[in-house]
């Protein structure tokens, strides 16, 4: 298949191209490409961003999580904030605030700089650090919530609501069953609960990932493996109801919680089949996307993984924006 550089319409020639995934030039470095490459940067360990490349460039924490999920391969570690040389480029991994080890990639050459965000979120995280936004000439940004509807409430309010609902479930004699993505959301939910004095039992798949978090120095508080016997005043953290392992046996009276930013939309809440849908997101909401652009101050913007109408939104705001894909 012939690879096409960006020259459509008013798109300038950039130091990257798109061929069923993003590749940086010079050097042909695949960035979150889902098929095997000689060299591939993995921004974080969710499998929709990963492949078993011959050599994986990533943070040490992402390497530990990827190794658990896909097995051993060659890694070139990129600790956050440290610049490495790669085929005439200077590459720097910067905190993305998404999950443990998640990183943006800043690529600099003699022709300018490009920032690839990957999945990210601004603000404080209990387990993923805080995103770091440098200035760059070109911004390639994930825009999952690129719709004005998704202006999520302040995280402090969401967490306070969540903890209160868990406490109410205890008072009703129910076991809170917290459904969250096995890697990332489940660990942050665990830390939120334990930080508020609530002990946690974890389904085995969640527990295995949490052990890696602990080994990487991310303390999740007082949690343990769920052995089929719920304990009084313990919440159980398990996968989303649509995924394997979500049916935890042994609980007589449960209240189910779904933890997702999509839950902000009442029209989508019913799909989660839970008593409570909490809009806790590990992606930037609409306001954070605009804040990102303000801080990075790019000359050009390329958008991925979101609504294409966000590009039109940015153009109306005076930005030179394009859809990447």
FENJO-V42109 format. One record per pair of residues at least 12 apart in sequence whose ideal C-beta (glycine too) atoms are under 10 Angstrom apart, sorted by sequence separation. I is the first residue (numbers start at 1). J is the second residue. If there is no record, write none. Layout:
i=I j=J
i=I j=J
This chain:
i=5 j=17
i=6 j=18
i=13 j=25
i=15 j=27
i=21 j=33
i=27 j=39
i=29 j=41
i=30 j=42
i=31 j=43
i=32 j=44
i=40 j=52
i=41 j=53
i=50 j=62
i=63 j=75
i=80 j=92
i=81 j=93
i=92 j=104
i=93 j=105
i=94 j=106
i=104 j=116
i=105 j=117
i=120 j=132
i=166 j=178
i=178 j=190
i=190 j=202
i=222 j=234
i=223 j=235
i=226 j=238
i=236 j=248
i=260 j=272
i=265 j=277
i=311 j=323
i=4 j=17
i=5 j=18
i=16 j=29
i=20 j=33
i=21 j=34
i=34 j=47
i=40 j=53
i=45 j=58
i=49 j=62
i=53 j=66
i=62 j=75
i=63 j=76
i=78 j=91
i=80 j=93
i=81 j=94
i=92 j=105
i=93 j=106
i=103 j=116
i=104 j=117
i=105 j=118
i=120 j=133
i=189 j=202
i=210 j=223
i=258 j=271
i=259 j=272
i=263 j=276
i=264 j=277
i=301 j=314
i=310 j=323
i=311 j=324
i=3 j=17
i=4 j=18
i=19 j=33
i=20 j=34
i=21 j=35
i=23 j=37
i=32 j=46
i=34 j=48
i=37 j=51
i=39 j=53
i=40 j=54
i=42 j=56
i=43 j=57
i=44 j=58
i=45 j=59
i=52 j=66
i=56 j=70
i=63 j=77
i=78 j=92
i=79 j=93
i=80 j=94
i=81 j=95
i=91 j=105
i=92 j=106
i=103 j=117
i=104 j=118
i=117 j=131
i=162 j=176
i=178 j=192
i=186 j=200
i=210 j=224
i=211 j=225
i=223 j=237
i=236 j=250
i=258 j=272
i=260 j=274
i=263 j=277
i=264 j=278
i=265 j=279
i=289 j=303
i=301 j=315
i=309 j=323
i=3 j=18
i=4 j=19
i=16 j=31
i=20 j=35
i=24 j=39
i=34 j=49
i=36 j=51
i=37 j=52
i=38 j=53
i=39 j=54
i=40 j=55
i=41 j=56
i=42 j=57
i=43 j=58
i=44 j=59
i=50 j=65
i=51 j=66
i=60 j=75
i=62 j=77
i=63 j=78
i=76 j=91
i=78 j=93
i=80 j=95
i=91 j=106
i=92 j=107
i=102 j=117
i=103 j=118
i=104 j=119
i=178 j=193
i=187 j=202
i=210 j=225
i=236 j=251
i=241 j=256
i=257 j=272
i=258 j=273
i=259 j=274
i=262 j=277
i=263 j=278
i=264 j=279
i=308 j=323
i=3 j=19
i=21 j=37
i=23 j=39
i=32 j=48
i=33 j=49
i=34 j=50
i=35 j=51
i=36 j=52
i=37 j=53
i=38 j=54
i=39 j=55
i=40 j=56
i=41 j=57
i=42 j=58
i=43 j=59
i=45 j=61
i=46 j=62
i=50 j=66
i=59 j=75
i=61 j=77
i=62 j=78
i=77 j=93
i=78 j=94
i=80 j=96
i=90 j=106
i=91 j=107
i=92 j=108
i=102 j=118
i=104 j=120
i=117 j=133
i=162 j=178
i=186 j=202
i=190 j=206
i=207 j=223
i=242 j=258
i=256 j=272
i=258 j=274
i=263 j=279
i=264 j=280
i=307 j=323
i=2 j=19
i=3 j=20
i=23 j=40
i=24 j=41
i=32 j=49
i=33 j=50
i=34 j=51
i=35 j=52
i=36 j=53
i=37 j=54
i=38 j=55
i=39 j=56
i=40 j=57
i=41 j=58
i=42 j=59
i=44 j=61
i=45 j=62
i=49 j=66
i=52 j=69
i=53 j=70
i=56 j=73
i=58 j=75
i=60 j=77
i=89 j=106
i=90 j=107
i=91 j=108
i=102 j=119
i=103 j=120
i=176 j=193
i=186 j=203
i=189 j=206
i=190 j=207
i=206 j=223
i=207 j=224
i=208 j=225
i=220 j=237
i=241 j=258
i=256 j=273
i=257 j=274
i=258 j=275
i=259 j=276
i=260 j=277
i=261 j=278
i=262 j=279
i=263 j=280
i=264 j=281
i=289 j=306
i=306 j=323
i=308 j=325
i=1 j=19
i=31 j=49
i=32 j=50
i=33 j=51
i=35 j=53
i=36 j=54
i=37 j=55
i=39 j=57
i=40 j=58
i=44 j=62
i=45 j=63
i=52 j=70
i=55 j=73
i=56 j=74
i=57 j=75
i=58 j=76
i=59 j=77
i=60 j=78
i=61 j=79
i=89 j=107
i=90 j=108
i=102 j=120
i=115 j=133
i=202 j=220
i=207 j=225
i=230 j=248
i=236 j=254
i=238 j=256
i=240 j=258
i=256 j=274
i=257 j=275
i=258 j=276
i=259 j=277
i=260 j=278
i=261 j=279
i=263 j=281
i=301 j=319
i=302 j=320
i=303 j=321
i=1 j=20
i=21 j=40
i=22 j=41
i=32 j=51
i=37 j=56
i=43 j=62
i=45 j=64
i=46 j=65
i=47 j=66
i=50 j=69
i=51 j=70
i=52 j=71
i=54 j=73
i=55 j=74
i=56 j=75
i=57 j=76
i=58 j=77
i=59 j=78
i=60 j=79
i=61 j=80
i=89 j=108
i=90 j=109
i=98 j=117
i=102 j=121
i=115 j=134
i=186 j=205
i=187 j=206
i=191 j=210
i=206 j=225
i=207 j=226
i=230 j=249
i=240 j=259
i=255 j=274
i=256 j=275
i=257 j=276
i=258 j=277
i=259 j=278
i=260 j=279
i=261 j=280
i=262 j=281
i=300 j=319
i=301 j=320
i=302 j=321
i=303 j=322
i=304 j=323
i=305 j=324
i=3 j=23
i=5 j=25
i=33 j=53
i=42 j=62
i=45 j=65
i=46 j=66
i=50 j=70
i=52 j=72
i=53 j=73
i=54 j=74
i=55 j=75
i=56 j=76
i=57 j=77
i=58 j=78
i=59 j=79
i=60 j=80
i=89 j=109
i=96 j=116
i=98 j=118
i=99 j=119
i=115 j=135
i=116 j=136
i=182 j=202
i=186 j=206
i=190 j=210
i=200 j=220
i=206 j=226
i=228 j=248
i=229 j=249
i=230 j=250
i=235 j=255
i=237 j=257
i=240 j=260
i=255 j=275
i=256 j=276
i=257 j=277
i=258 j=278
i=259 j=279
i=260 j=280
i=261 j=281
i=286 j=306
i=299 j=319
i=300 j=320
i=301 j=321
i=302 j=322
i=303 j=323
i=304 j=324
i=305 j=325
i=30 j=51
i=41 j=62
i=42 j=63
i=44 j=65
i=45 j=66
i=52 j=73
i=53 j=74
i=55 j=76
i=56 j=77
i=57 j=78
i=59 j=80
i=80 j=101
i=86 j=107
i=88 j=109
i=89 j=110
i=92 j=113
i=94 j=115
i=96 j=117
i=98 j=119
i=113 j=134
i=115 j=136
i=120 j=141
i=121 j=142
i=182 j=203
i=185 j=206
i=186 j=207
i=200 j=221
i=202 j=223
i=204 j=225
i=228 j=249
i=229 j=250
i=230 j=251
i=254 j=275
i=255 j=276
i=256 j=277
i=257 j=278
i=258 j=279
i=259 j=280
i=260 j=281
i=261 j=282
i=262 j=283
i=264 j=285
i=289 j=310
i=293 j=314
i=298 j=319
i=299 j=320
i=300 j=321
i=301 j=322
i=302 j=323
i=303 j=324
i=304 j=325
i=44 j=66
i=45 j=67
i=47 j=69
i=51 j=73
i=53 j=75
i=56 j=78
i=80 j=102
i=81 j=103
i=87 j=109
i=88 j=110
i=96 j=118
i=97 j=119
i=98 j=120
i=99 j=121
i=113 j=135
i=114 j=136
i=115 j=137
i=116 j=138
i=117 j=139
i=118 j=140
i=120 j=142
i=176 j=198
i=178 j=200
i=182 j=204
i=183 j=205
i=187 j=209
i=191 j=213
i=199 j=221
i=200 j=222
i=201 j=223
i=202 j=224
i=203 j=225
i=204 j=226
i=226 j=248
i=228 j=250
i=229 j=251
i=230 j=252
i=235 j=257
i=237 j=259
i=258 j=280
i=259 j=281
i=260 j=282
i=261 j=283
i=283 j=305
i=284 j=306
i=298 j=320
i=300 j=322
i=302 j=324
i=303 j=325
i=30 j=53
i=42 j=65
i=45 j=68
i=46 j=69
i=47 j=70
i=59 j=82
i=80 j=103
i=83 j=106
i=90 j=113
i=92 j=115
i=94 j=117
i=96 j=119
i=97 j=120
i=98 j=121
i=102 j=125
i=113 j=136
i=114 j=137
i=115 j=138
i=116 j=139
i=117 j=140
i=118 j=141
i=119 j=142
i=121 j=144
i=182 j=205
i=183 j=206
i=186 j=209
i=187 j=210
i=190 j=213
i=198 j=221
i=199 j=222
i=200 j=223
i=201 j=224
i=202 j=225
i=203 j=226
i=204 j=227
i=226 j=249
i=227 j=250
i=228 j=251
i=230 j=253
i=257 j=280
i=259 j=282
i=260 j=283
i=261 j=284
i=283 j=306
i=290 j=313
i=298 j=321
i=301 j=324
i=302 j=325
i=29 j=53
i=42 j=66
i=45 j=69
i=79 j=103
i=80 j=104
i=89 j=113
i=96 j=120
i=97 j=121
i=112 j=136
i=113 j=137
i=114 j=138
i=115 j=139
i=116 j=140
i=117 j=141
i=118 j=142
i=120 j=144
i=121 j=145
i=176 j=200
i=178 j=202
i=179 j=203
i=182 j=206
i=186 j=210
i=197 j=221
i=198 j=222
i=199 j=223
i=200 j=224
i=201 j=225
i=202 j=226
i=226 j=250
i=230 j=254
i=261 j=285
i=286 j=310
i=289 j=313
i=290 j=314
i=293 j=317
i=3 j=28
i=45 j=70
i=78 j=103
i=83 j=108
i=89 j=114
i=95 j=120
i=96 j=121
i=97 j=122
i=100 j=125
i=112 j=137
i=113 j=138
i=114 j=139
i=115 j=140
i=116 j=141
i=117 j=142
i=119 j=144
i=178 j=203
i=181 j=206
i=182 j=207
i=183 j=208
i=184 j=209
i=187 j=212
i=188 j=213
i=194 j=219
i=195 j=220
i=196 j=221
i=197 j=222
i=198 j=223
i=199 j=224
i=201 j=226
i=226 j=251
i=289 j=314
i=29 j=55
i=30 j=56
i=31 j=57
i=94 j=120
i=96 j=122
i=97 j=123
i=99 j=125
i=102 j=128
i=103 j=129
i=106 j=132
i=108 j=134
i=111 j=137
i=112 j=138
i=113 j=139
i=114 j=140
i=115 j=141
i=116 j=142
i=117 j=143
i=166 j=192
i=175 j=201
i=177 j=203
i=180 j=206
i=182 j=208
i=183 j=209
i=187 j=213
i=194 j=220
i=195 j=221
i=200 j=226
i=201 j=227
i=293 j=319
i=30 j=57
i=57 j=84
i=78 j=105
i=97 j=124
i=98 j=125
i=100 j=127
i=101 j=128
i=102 j=129
i=104 j=131
i=106 j=133
i=162 j=189
i=166 j=193
i=182 j=209
i=183 j=210
i=186 j=213
i=187 j=214
i=191 j=218
i=193 j=220
i=194 j=221
i=201 j=228
i=210 j=237
i=246 j=273
i=286 j=313
i=290 j=317
i=29 j=57
i=42 j=70
i=97 j=125
i=99 j=127
i=100 j=128
i=101 j=129
i=103 j=131
i=104 j=132
i=106 j=134
i=108 j=136
i=170 j=198
i=178 j=206
i=181 j=209
i=182 j=210
i=191 j=219
i=192 j=220
i=193 j=221
i=194 j=222
i=201 j=229
i=293 j=321
i=57 j=86
i=96 j=125
i=99 j=128
i=100 j=129
i=102 j=131
i=103 j=132
i=104 j=133
i=106 j=135
i=107 j=136
i=108 j=137
i=126 j=155
i=159 j=188
i=163 j=192
i=167 j=196
i=183 j=212
i=184 j=213
i=191 j=220
i=192 j=221
i=193 j=222
i=194 j=223
i=201 j=230
i=242 j=271
i=21 j=51
i=95 j=125
i=97 j=127
i=98 j=128
i=99 j=129
i=104 j=134
i=106 j=136
i=125 j=155
i=159 j=189
i=162 j=192
i=163 j=193
i=166 j=196
i=167 j=197
i=183 j=213
i=188 j=218
i=190 j=220
i=191 j=221
i=193 j=223
i=201 j=231
i=206 j=236
i=207 j=237
i=241 j=271
i=242 j=272
i=62 j=93
i=97 j=128
i=98 j=129
i=107 j=138
i=121 j=152
i=123 j=154
i=124 j=155
i=162 j=193
i=167 j=198
i=187 j=218
i=189 j=220
i=190 j=221
i=200 j=231
i=206 j=237
i=241 j=272
i=242 j=273
i=96 j=128
i=97 j=129
i=104 j=136
i=123 j=155
i=124 j=156
i=163 j=195
i=164 j=196
i=166 j=198
i=188 j=220
i=190 j=222
i=191 j=223
i=199 j=231
i=206 j=238
i=240 j=272
i=241 j=273
i=40 j=73
i=42 j=75
i=60 j=93
i=95 j=128
i=96 j=129
i=97 j=130
i=98 j=131
i=107 j=140
i=123 j=156
i=126 j=159
i=159 j=192
i=163 j=196
i=187 j=220
i=190 j=223
i=199 j=232
i=201 j=234
i=202 j=235
i=203 j=236
i=205 j=238
i=206 j=239
i=240 j=273
i=241 j=274
i=57 j=91
i=59 j=93
i=65 j=99
i=95 j=129
i=96 j=130
i=97 j=131
i=121 j=155
i=158 j=192
i=159 j=193
i=162 j=196
i=163 j=197
i=186 j=220
i=199 j=233
i=200 j=234
i=201 j=235
i=202 j=236
i=203 j=237
i=204 j=238
i=205 j=239
i=240 j=274
i=39 j=74
i=41 j=76
i=58 j=93
i=59 j=94
i=65 j=100
i=66 j=101
i=95 j=130
i=96 j=131
i=97 j=132
i=104 j=139
i=105 j=140
i=163 j=198
i=198 j=233
i=199 j=234
i=200 j=235
i=201 j=236
i=202 j=237
i=203 j=238
i=57 j=93
i=59 j=95
i=64 j=100
i=65 j=101
i=95 j=131
i=96 j=132
i=97 j=133
i=104 j=140
i=159 j=195
i=160 j=196
i=187 j=223
i=197 j=233
i=198 j=234
i=199 j=235
i=200 j=236
i=201 j=237
i=202 j=238
i=203 j=239
i=36 j=73
i=39 j=76
i=41 j=78
i=59 j=96
i=62 j=99
i=64 j=101
i=65 j=102
i=94 j=131
i=95 j=132
i=96 j=133
i=104 j=141
i=155 j=192
i=159 j=196
i=198 j=235
i=200 j=237
i=201 j=238
i=61 j=99
i=62 j=100
i=63 j=101
i=94 j=132
i=95 j=133
i=104 j=142
i=205 j=243
i=61 j=100
i=62 j=101
i=93 j=132
i=94 j=133
i=205 j=244
i=206 j=245
i=61 j=101
i=62 j=102
i=92 j=132
i=94 j=134
i=205 j=245
i=59 j=100
i=60 j=101
i=61 j=102
i=62 j=103
i=193 j=234
i=194 j=235
i=204 j=245
i=205 j=246
i=59 j=101
i=61 j=103
i=92 j=134
i=193 j=235
i=203 j=245
i=58 j=101
i=59 j=102
i=203 j=246
i=58 j=102
i=59 j=103
i=98 j=142
i=193 j=237
i=203 j=247
i=204 j=248
i=41 j=86
i=58 j=103
i=190 j=235
i=203 j=248
i=57 j=103
i=96 j=142
i=189 j=235
i=202 j=248
i=39 j=86
i=58 j=105
i=190 j=237
i=201 j=248
i=39 j=87
i=57 j=105
i=189 j=237
i=49 j=98
i=80 j=129
i=41 j=91
i=43 j=93
i=187 j=237
i=81 j=132
i=186 j=237
i=41 j=93
i=44 j=96
i=46 j=98
i=80 j=132
i=185 j=237
i=186 j=238
i=43 j=96
i=46 j=99
i=49 j=102
i=177 j=230
i=186 j=239
i=44 j=98
i=45 j=99
i=185 j=239
i=186 j=240
i=43 j=98
i=44 j=99
i=45 j=100
i=175 j=230
i=182 j=237
i=185 j=240
i=43 j=99
i=44 j=100
i=45 j=101
i=46 j=102
i=128 j=184
i=175 j=231
i=182 j=238
i=29 j=86
i=44 j=101
i=45 j=102
i=127 j=184
i=175 j=232
i=176 j=233
i=178 j=235
i=179 j=236
i=180 j=237
i=182 j=239
i=29 j=87
i=43 j=101
i=44 j=102
i=127 j=185
i=175 j=233
i=176 j=234
i=177 j=235
i=178 j=236
i=179 j=237
i=180 j=238
i=181 j=239
i=182 j=240
i=27 j=86
i=28 j=87
i=42 j=101
i=43 j=102
i=44 j=103
i=125 j=184
i=127 j=186
i=128 j=187
i=173 j=232
i=175 j=234
i=176 j=235
i=177 j=236
i=178 j=237
i=179 j=238
i=180 j=239
i=181 j=240
i=26 j=86
i=27 j=87
i=29 j=89
i=42 j=102
i=43 j=103
i=127 j=187
i=128 j=188
i=175 j=235
i=176 j=236
i=177 j=237
i=178 j=238
i=179 j=239
i=180 j=240
i=26 j=87
i=27 j=88
i=42 j=103
i=43 j=104
i=126 j=187
i=127 j=188
i=175 j=236
i=176 j=237
i=177 j=238
i=179 j=240
i=182 j=243
i=24 j=86
i=25 j=87
i=26 j=88
i=27 j=89
i=29 j=91
i=41 j=103
i=43 j=105
i=126 j=188
i=127 j=189
i=170 j=232
i=179 j=241
i=181 j=243
i=182 j=244
i=24 j=87
i=25 j=88
i=26 j=89
i=42 j=105
i=125 j=188
i=126 j=189
i=127 j=190
i=170 j=233
i=179 j=242
i=182 j=245
i=25 j=89
i=27 j=91
i=41 j=105
i=126 j=190
i=127 j=191
i=170 j=234
i=177 j=241
i=179 j=243
i=182 j=246
i=24 j=89
i=119 j=184
i=126 j=191
i=127 j=192
i=170 j=235
i=41 j=107
i=125 j=191
i=126 j=192
i=167 j=233
i=169 j=235
i=24 j=91
i=61 j=128
i=126 j=193
i=166 j=233
i=179 j=246
i=192 j=259
i=61 j=129
i=126 j=194
i=189 j=257
i=49 j=118
i=126 j=195
i=166 j=235
i=177 j=246
i=179 j=248
i=49 j=119
i=177 j=247
i=189 j=259
i=48 j=119
i=177 j=248
i=188 j=259
i=46 j=118
i=32 j=105
i=43 j=116
i=46 j=119
i=175 j=248
i=186 j=259
i=15 j=89
i=31 j=105
i=43 j=117
i=44 j=118
i=177 j=251
i=185 j=259
i=41 j=116
i=43 j=118
i=44 j=119
i=175 j=250
i=176 j=251
i=185 j=260
i=29 j=105
i=31 j=107
i=42 j=118
i=43 j=119
i=44 j=120
i=175 j=251
i=185 j=261
i=41 j=118
i=43 j=120
i=174 j=251
i=175 j=252
i=177 j=254
i=178 j=255
i=179 j=256
i=180 j=257
i=29 j=107
i=174 j=252
i=175 j=253
i=176 j=254
i=177 j=255
i=178 j=256
i=179 j=257
i=180 j=258
i=181 j=259
i=173 j=252
i=174 j=253
i=175 j=254
i=176 j=255
i=177 j=256
i=178 j=257
i=179 j=258
i=180 j=259
i=181 j=260
i=27 j=107
i=173 j=253
i=174 j=254
i=175 j=255
i=176 j=256
i=177 j=257
i=178 j=258
i=179 j=259
i=180 j=260
i=24 j=105
i=172 j=253
i=174 j=255
i=175 j=256
i=176 j=257
i=177 j=258
i=178 j=259
i=179 j=260
i=25 j=107
i=27 j=109
i=99 j=181
i=102 j=184
i=173 j=255
i=174 j=256
i=22 j=105
i=24 j=107
i=26 j=109
i=31 j=114
i=100 j=183
i=101 j=184
i=127 j=210
i=172 j=255
i=25 j=109
i=32 j=116
i=44 j=128
i=99 j=183
i=100 j=184
i=169 j=253
i=24 j=109
i=26 j=111
i=31 j=116
i=99 j=184
i=169 j=254
i=170 j=255
i=25 j=111
i=32 j=118
i=98 j=184
i=99 j=185
i=127 j=213
i=169 j=255
i=31 j=118
i=32 j=119
i=99 j=186
i=100 j=187
i=168 j=255
i=169 j=256
i=99 j=187
i=100 j=188
i=169 j=257
i=192 j=280
i=25 j=114
i=99 j=188
i=129 j=218
i=166 j=255
i=189 j=278
i=24 j=114
i=128 j=218
i=165 j=255
i=16 j=107
i=127 j=218
i=166 j=257
i=189 j=280
i=15 j=107
i=22 j=114
i=24 j=116
i=126 j=218
i=127 j=219
i=165 j=257
i=188 j=280
i=15 j=108
i=49 j=142
i=127 j=220
i=179 j=272
i=15 j=109
i=22 j=116
i=126 j=220
i=179 j=273
i=188 j=282
i=15 j=110
i=126 j=221
i=162 j=257
i=179 j=274
i=185 j=280
i=15 j=111
i=178 j=274
i=185 j=281
i=14 j=111
i=15 j=112
i=162 j=259
i=177 j=274
i=185 j=282
i=13 j=111
i=14 j=112
i=15 j=113
i=16 j=114
i=177 j=275
i=178 j=276
i=179 j=277
i=180 j=278
i=184 j=282
i=15 j=114
i=43 j=142
i=176 j=275
i=14 j=114
i=16 j=116
i=176 j=276
i=178 j=278
i=180 j=280
i=158 j=259
i=174 j=275
i=181 j=282
i=180 j=282
i=158 j=261
i=158 j=263
i=158 j=264
i=169 j=275
i=169 j=276
i=168 j=276
i=31 j=140
i=100 j=209
i=152 j=261
i=32 j=142
i=99 j=209
i=165 j=275
i=166 j=276
i=101 j=212
i=150 j=261
i=152 j=263
i=153 j=264
i=165 j=276
i=100 j=212
i=101 j=213
i=150 j=262
i=152 j=264
i=166 j=278
i=69 j=182
i=100 j=213
i=151 j=264
i=165 j=278
i=69 j=183
i=99 j=213
i=150 j=264
i=162 j=276
i=68 j=183
i=101 j=216
i=149 j=264
i=150 j=265
i=161 j=276
i=24 j=140
i=100 j=216
i=145 j=261
i=149 j=265
i=162 j=278
i=100 j=217
i=101 j=218
i=144 j=261
i=145 j=262
i=161 j=278
i=162 j=279
i=22 j=140
i=65 j=183
i=100 j=218
i=144 j=262
i=147 j=265
i=161 j=279
i=162 j=280
i=65 j=184
i=145 j=264
i=159 j=278
i=161 j=280
i=158 j=278
i=158 j=279
i=159 j=280
i=15 j=137
i=16 j=138
i=18 j=140
i=157 j=279
i=158 j=280
i=14 j=137
i=15 j=138
i=158 j=281
i=14 j=138
i=16 j=140
i=155 j=279
i=155 j=280
i=12 j=138
i=14 j=140
i=153 j=279
i=155 j=281
i=152 j=279
i=152 j=280
i=150 j=279
i=152 j=281
i=155 j=285
i=150 j=281
i=152 j=283
i=152 j=284
i=153 j=285
i=150 j=283
i=152 j=285
i=150 j=284
i=151 j=285
i=152 j=286
i=46 j=181
i=150 j=285
i=151 j=286
i=152 j=287
i=46 j=182
i=47 j=183
i=145 j=281
i=149 j=285
i=150 j=286
i=151 j=287
i=152 j=288
i=46 j=183
i=144 j=281
i=148 j=285
i=149 j=286
i=150 j=287
i=151 j=288
i=45 j=183
i=46 j=184
i=144 j=282
i=145 j=283
i=146 j=284
i=147 j=285
i=148 j=286
i=150 j=288
i=44 j=183
i=45 j=184
i=144 j=283
i=145 j=284
i=146 j=285
i=147 j=286
i=148 j=287
i=150 j=289
i=44 j=184
i=68 j=208
i=69 j=209
i=121 j=261
i=143 j=283
i=144 j=284
i=145 j=285
i=146 j=286
i=68 j=209
i=142 j=283
i=143 j=284
i=144 j=285
i=145 j=286
i=142 j=284
i=144 j=286
i=145 j=287
i=147 j=289
i=148 j=290
i=68 j=211
i=69 j=212
i=141 j=284
i=143 j=286
i=145 j=288
i=146 j=289
i=65 j=209
i=68 j=212
i=145 j=289
i=146 j=290
i=67 j=212
i=144 j=289
i=143 j=289
i=65 j=212
i=142 j=289
i=64 j=212
i=65 j=213
i=141 j=289
i=64 j=213
i=143 j=292
i=142 j=292
i=61 j=212
i=64 j=215
i=65 j=216
i=141 j=292
i=61 j=213
i=64 j=216
i=141 j=293
i=63 j=216
i=131 j=284
i=139 j=292
i=61 j=215
i=62 j=216
i=128 j=282
i=139 j=293
i=61 j=216
i=127 j=282
i=141 j=296
i=60 j=216
i=61 j=217
i=139 j=295
i=150 j=306
i=59 j=216
i=61 j=218
i=125 j=282
i=131 j=288
i=139 j=296
i=141 j=298
i=146 j=303
i=150 j=307
i=133 j=291
i=138 j=296
i=139 j=297
i=140 j=298
i=143 j=301
i=133 j=292
i=137 j=296
i=139 j=298
i=143 j=302
i=146 j=305
i=147 j=306
i=121 j=281
i=133 j=293
i=135 j=295
i=136 j=296
i=137 j=297
i=138 j=298
i=139 j=299
i=140 j=300
i=141 j=301
i=143 j=303
i=144 j=304
i=146 j=306
i=147 j=307
i=121 j=282
i=123 j=284
i=131 j=292
i=133 j=294
i=134 j=295
i=135 j=296
i=136 j=297
i=137 j=298
i=138 j=299
i=139 j=300
i=140 j=301
i=141 j=302
i=142 j=303
i=143 j=304
i=144 j=305
i=145 j=306
i=146 j=307
i=120 j=282
i=121 j=283
i=122 j=284
i=123 j=285
i=133 j=295
i=134 j=296
i=135 j=297
i=136 j=298
i=137 j=299
i=138 j=300
i=139 j=301
i=140 j=302
i=141 j=303
i=142 j=304
i=143 j=305
i=144 j=306
i=145 j=307
i=146 j=308
i=147 j=309
i=148 j=310
i=119 j=282
i=120 j=283
i=121 j=284
i=122 j=285
i=132 j=295
i=133 j=296
i=134 j=297
i=135 j=298
i=136 j=299
i=137 j=300
i=138 j=301
i=139 j=302
i=140 j=303
i=141 j=304
i=142 j=305
i=143 j=306
i=144 j=307
i=146 j=309
i=147 j=310
i=45 j=209
i=119 j=283
i=120 j=284
i=121 j=285
i=131 j=295
i=133 j=297
i=136 j=300
i=138 j=302
i=139 j=303
i=140 j=304
i=141 j=305
i=142 j=306
i=143 j=307
i=146 j=310
i=119 j=284
i=122 j=287
i=123 j=288
i=141 j=306
i=143 j=308
i=145 j=310
i=146 j=311
i=148 j=313
i=122 j=288
i=144 j=310
i=147 j=313
i=45 j=212
i=117 j=284
i=121 j=288
i=122 j=289
i=143 j=310
i=146 j=313
i=120 j=288
i=123 j=291
i=143 j=311
i=146 j=314
i=120 j=289
i=122 j=291
i=141 j=310
i=122 j=292
i=143 j=313
i=143 j=314
i=117 j=289
i=120 j=292
i=122 j=295
i=141 j=314
i=117 j=292
i=115 j=292
i=143 j=321
i=117 j=296
i=102 j=282
i=139 j=319
i=141 j=321
i=143 j=323
i=115 j=296
i=143 j=324
i=138 j=320
i=139 j=321
i=140 j=322
i=99 j=282
i=113 j=296
i=115 j=298
i=141 j=324
i=98 j=282
i=114 j=298
i=140 j=324
i=97 j=282
i=98 j=283
i=113 j=298
i=96 j=282
i=97 j=283
i=98 j=284
i=114 j=300
i=116 j=302
i=118 j=304
i=119 j=305
i=97 j=284
i=112 j=299
i=117 j=304
i=118 j=305
i=96 j=284
i=112 j=300
i=114 j=302
i=116 j=304
i=117 j=305
i=106 j=296
i=97 j=288
i=104 j=296
i=46 j=282
i=44 j=282
i=49 j=305
i=48 j=305
i=32 j=304
i=32 j=305
i=22 j=302
i=22 j=304
i=18 j=302
i=14 j=300
i=16 j=302
i=18 j=304
i=12 j=299
i=12 j=300
i=14 j=302
i=11 j=300
i=10 j=300
i=11 j=302
i=6 j=300
i=6 j=302
i=22 j=324
i=22 j=325
i=21 j=325
i=20 j=325
i=18 j=324
i=18 j=325
i=12 j=320
i=14 j=322
i=16 j=324
i=11 j=320
i=10 j=320
i=12 j=322
i=11 j=322
i=10 j=322
i=9 j=322
i=11 j=324
i=8 j=322
i=6 j=322
i=6 j=324
